[in-house]
Amino acid sequence: MKKESAQVNLLHILNDGLKASLLLFLPFIAKEFMISLTKIGVLGSAINSL
């Protein structure tokens, strides 16, 4: 039981960490692909609502 709980906790941390790090990289992605910050804001809101 303890092993399964640790695995679920690790997967939860990874899932939230990936989503949070993606939001941090959005301004750099916008600059690289020449996307307006308005569109990046909409994309960030969409990602955050998942």
TIMI-2910 file (N, C-alpha, C, CB; in pm, 1 decimal, decimal comma, always signed):
<rs>
+----------+----------+----------+----------+----------+----------+----------+----------+----------+----------+----------+----------+------+
!      n_x !      n_y !      n_z !     ca_x !     ca_y !     ca_z !      c_x !      c_y !      c_z !     cb_x !     cb_y !     cb_z ! resn !
+----------+----------+----------+----------+----------+----------+----------+----------+----------+----------+----------+----------+------+
!    +82,3 !   -119,7 !     +0,0 !     +0,0 !     +0,0 !     +0,0 !    +86,8 !   +126,2 !     +0,0 !    -93,6 !     -0,2 !   +121,0 !  Met !
!   +194,6 !   +123,7 !    +78,5 !   +281,8 !   +240,0 !    +88,1 !   +351,4 !   +266,7 !    -45,5 !   +385,8 !   +220,0 !   +199,5 !  Lys !
!   +388,6 !   +159,7 !   -116,4 !   +455,7 !   +174,2 !   -245,7 !   +362,4 !   +238,4 !   -348,1 !   +504,6 !    +37,4 !   -296,7 !  Lys !
!   +237,5 !   +194,6 !   -350,9 !   +141,0 !   +251,3 !   -444,9 !   +115,2 !   +398,8 !   -415,6 !     +9,6 !   +173,2 !   -439,7 !  Glu !
!   +107,9 !   +432,3 !   -288,0 !    +86,1 !   +571,8 !   -249,6 !   +203,1 !   +659,2 !   -293,7 !    +65,8 !   +583,1 !    -97,7 !  Ser !
!   +324,4 !   +609,4 !   -278,5 !   +442,7 !   +684,3 !   -321,5 !   +442,8 !   +702,3 !   -472,6 !   +571,4 !   +613,0 !   -276,4 !  Ala !
!   +402,6 !   +599,7 !   -546,3 !   +397,7 !   +608,8 !   -692,4 !   +293,2 !   +710,4 !   -737,4 !   +367,3 !   +471,5 !   -753,7 !  Gln !
!   +177,5 !   +708,6 !   -675,3 !    +72,1 !   +804,0 !   -710,2 !   +117,6 !   +946,2 !   -679,0 !    -58,7 !   +771,4 !   -634,3 !  Val !
!   +182,2 !   +965,1 !   -565,4 !   +233,1 !  +1098,1 !   -529,7 !   +336,8 !  +1146,0 !   -629,9 !   +293,4 !  +1096,5 !   -389,2 !  Asn !
!   +428,1 !  +1058,8 !   -670,7 !   +530,8 !  +1095,4 !   -767,8 !   +468,2 !  +1133,3 !   -901,7 !   +630,0 !   +980,3 !   -786,5 !  Leu !
!   +373,4 !  +1055,2 !   -948,7 !   +307,1 !  +1086,4 !  -1075,1 !   +230,2 !  +1217,9 !  -1066,7 !   +212,6 !   +973,0 !  -1114,8 !  Leu !
!   +170,2 !  +1244,1 !   -953,0 !    +97,7 !  +1370,0 !   -934,2 !   +194,3 !  +1489,0 !   -939,6 !    +21,2 !  +1368,8 !   -799,4 !  His !
!   +308,6 !  +1475,9 !   -874,3 !   +409,2 !  +1582,8 !   -876,1 !   +459,9 !  +1605,1 !  -1017,5 !   +526,9 !  +1549,0 !   -782,1 !  Ile !
!   +488,8 !  +1497,2 !  -1090,2 !   +536,7 !  +1510,9 !  -1227,9 !   +432,0 !  +1576,3 !  -1317,0 !   +575,2 !  +1374,4 !  -1284,6 !  Leu !
!   +307,6 !  +1536,2 !  -1302,2 !   +200,4 !  +1592,1 !  -1384,0 !   +186,5 !  +1742,4 !  -1359,6 !    +67,4 !  +1520,7 !  -1354,3 !  Asn !
!   +179,8 !  +1781,8 !  -1234,4 !   +166,4 !  +1924,5 !  -1202,2 !   +292,0 !  +2001,9 !  -1240,3 !   +137,2 !  +1943,1 !  -1052,9 !  Asp !
!   +407,2 !  +1940,9 !  -1222,1 !   +532,8 !  +2007,4 !  -1256,5 !   +546,2 !  +2033,7 !  -1404,6 !   +649,0 !  +1925,2 !  -1210,0 !  Gly !
!   +505,3 !  +1938,8 !  -1485,8 !   +512,7 !  +1958,3 !  -1630,9 !   +419,2 !  +2069,5 !  -1675,8 !   +478,5 !  +1828,3 !  -1704,4 !  Leu !
!   +299,5 !  +2071,2 !  -1619,3 !   +203,6 !  +2175,7 !  -1657,0 !   +253,1 !  +2313,5 !  -1613,0 !    +65,4 !  +2146,8 !  -1595,2 !  Lys !
!   +308,3 !  +2321,7 !  -1493,5 !   +357,8 !  +2450,1 !  -1443,1 !   +478,9 !  +2497,4 !  -1522,6 !   +393,9 !  +2439,0 !  -1294,5 !  Ala !
!   +567,3 !  +2405,2 !  -1558,3 !   +686,4 !  +2445,9 !  -1633,5 !   +650,1 !  +2488,5 !  -1775,2 !   +788,7 !  +2331,8 !  -1637,8 !  Ser !
!   +549,1 !  +2428,0 !  -1833,0 !   +506,1 !  +2468,7 !  -1966,5 !   +457,9 !  +2613,4 !  -1964,9 !   +394,9 !  +2375,7 !  -2018,5 !  Leu !
!   +385,1 !  +2651,4 !  -1861,2 !   +338,0 !  +2789,8 !  -1850,3 !   +454,7 !  +2887,2 !  -1838,0 !   +244,5 !  +2805,1 !  -1729,8 !  Leu !
!   +562,5 !  +2845,1 !  -1773,0 !   +679,4 !  +2932,1 !  -1759,6 !   +751,4 !  +2952,5 !  -1892,5 !   +775,9 !  +2874,2 !  -1657,6 !  Leu !
!   +744,5 !  +2854,3 !  -1980,8 !   +814,4 !  +2862,8 !  -2109,3 !   +732,8 !  +2931,1 !  -2218,8 !   +852,4 !  +2725,0 !  -2155,0 !  Phe !
!   +607,3 !  +2962,4 !  -2193,9 !   +523,0 !  +3022,3 !  -2297,4 !   +578,0 !  +3152,8 !  -2354,9 !   +386,6 !  +3047,2 !  -2241,7 !  Leu !
!   +632,4 !  +3244,6 !  -2276,0 !   +688,0 !  +3366,7 !  -2337,3 !   +803,8 !  +3338,0 !  -2433,1 !   +735,4 !  +3461,9 !  -2228,7 !  Pro !
!   +885,7 !  +3239,5 !  -2400,6 !   +996,6 !  +3203,1 !  -2488,8 !   +945,9 !  +3136,9 !  -2616,9 !  +1094,0 !  +3109,5 !  -2416,0 !  Phe !
!   +841,5 !  +3056,5 !  -2603,0 !   +779,5 !  +2994,1 !  -2720,3 !   +719,3 !  +3101,6 !  -2809,3 !   +671,0 !  +2891,5 !  -2677,9 !  Ile !
!   +657,0 !  +3202,2 !  -2748,7 !   +597,3 !  +3312,5 !  -2825,1 !   +703,6 !  +3386,3 !  -2904,5 !   +524,2 !  +3410,1 !  -2731,6 !  Ala !
!   +816,6 !  +3412,0 !  -2842,1 !   +924,2 !  +3483,8 !  -2910,3 !   +981,5 !  +3400,3 !  -3024,4 !  +1035,3 !  +3520,9 !  -2811,0 !  Lys !
!  +1000,6 !  +3271,9 !  -3001,0 !  +1059,5 !  +3183,5 !  -3102,1 !   +970,0 !  +3169,9 !  -3224,7 !  +1086,3 !  +3046,0 !  -3042,4 !  Glu !
!   +839,3 !  +3155,7 !  -3203,2 !   +746,5 !  +3133,5 !  -3314,0 !   +672,9 !  +3260,2 !  -3355,9 !   +646,4 !  +3027,6 !  -3276,2 !  Phe !
!   +714,4 !  +3375,5 !  -3300,6 !   +656,0 !  +3505,2 !  -3333,3 !   +503,8 !  +3505,9 !  -3315,3 !   +691,3 !  +3543,3 !  -3476,2 !  Met !
!   +460,0 !  +3460,3 !  -3200,2 !   +318,2 !  +3457,5 !  -3164,1 !   +293,4 !  +3574,6 !  -3069,4 !   +277,2 !  +3319,4 !  -3097,5 !  Ile !
!   +181,5 !  +3641,7 !  -3086,4 !   +152,7 !  +3756,5 !  -2999,6 !   +129,8 !  +3709,7 !  -2855,7 !    +28,8 !  +3834,4 !  -3051,4 !  Ser !
!   +156,2 !  +3798,6 !  -2763,0 !   +136,4 !  +3765,4 !  -2622,2 !    -11,1 !  +3743,6 !  -2589,4 !   +193,4 !  +3875,5 !  -2533,9 !  Leu !
!    -99,3 !  +3804,8 !  -2668,1 !   -242,7 !  +3781,4 !  -2649,0 !   -276,5 !  +3635,5 !  -2676,6 !   -325,9 !  +3873,9 !  -2740,5 !  Thr !
!   -224,4 !  +3583,8 !  -2787,6 !   -249,1 !  +3443,0 !  -2821,6 !   -185,0 !  +3350,3 !  -2719,1 !   -195,5 !  +3411,2 !  -2962,2 !  Lys !
!    -67,0 !  +3388,2 !  -2671,0 !     -1,4 !  +3307,2 !  -2568,4 !    -83,4 !  +3308,9 !  -2439,3 !   +142,2 !  +3358,6 !  -2541,8 !  Ile !
!   -143,0 !  +3423,6 !  -2406,8 !   -228,8 !  +3431,9 !  -2289,0 !   -349,8 !  +3341,6 !  -2300,5 !   -273,5 !  +3574,2 !  -2267,0 !  Gly !
!   -409,3 !  +3337,4 !  -2418,6 !   -524,0 !  +3248,1 !  -2441,5 !   -479,0 !  +3102,9 !  -2429,6 !   -587,9 !  +3273,9 !  -2581,4 !  Val !
!   -363,6 !  +3071,3 !  -2487,5 !   -310,5 !  +2935,2 !  -2479,0 !   -281,0 !  +2897,5 !  -2333,9 !   -183,1 !  +2921,6 !  -2564,5 !  Leu !
!   -221,5 !  +2990,4 !  -2259,2 !   -193,9 !  +2964,6 !  -2117,6 !   -320,9 !  +2942,1 !  -2037,6 !   -116,1 !  +3079,8 !  -2057,6 !  Gly !
!   -424,2 !  +3018,1 !  -2067,4 !   -552,7 !  +2999,3 !  -1998,7 !   -613,3 !  +2864,0 !  -2032,0 !   -650,7 !  +3111,0 !  -2036,2 !  Ser !
!   -600,6 !  +2824,2 !  -2157,9 !   -653,7 !  +2694,3 !  -2198,9 !   -578,9 !  +2580,8 !  -2129,4 !   -644,6 !  +2678,2 !  -2351,4 !  Ala !
!   -447,5 !  +2593,4 !  -2122,0 !   -368,2 !  +2490,0 !  -2055,4 !   -402,2 !  +2485,3 !  -1906,9 !   -217,0 !  +2515,7 !  -2075,1 !  Ile !
!   -418,7 !  +2601,0 !  -1846,8 !   -446,3 !  +2609,0 !  -1703,3 !   -584,8 !  +2554,8 !  -1668,3 !   -433,9 !  +2753,1 !  -1655,9 !  Asn !
!   -677,0 !  +2557,2 !  -1762,4 !   -812,4 !  +2509,7 !  -1734,1 !   -824,1 !  +2357,8 !  -1742,5 !   -910,3 !  +2573,4 !  -1830,0 !  Ser !
!   -720,8 !  +2292,0 !  -1792,6 !   -725,7 !  +2145,0 !  -1804,0 !   -709,4 !  +2078,0 !  -1672,8 !   -620,4 !  +2095,1 !  -1897,2 !  Leu !
+----------+----------+----------+----------+----------+----------+----------+----------+----------+----------+----------+----------+------+
</rs>
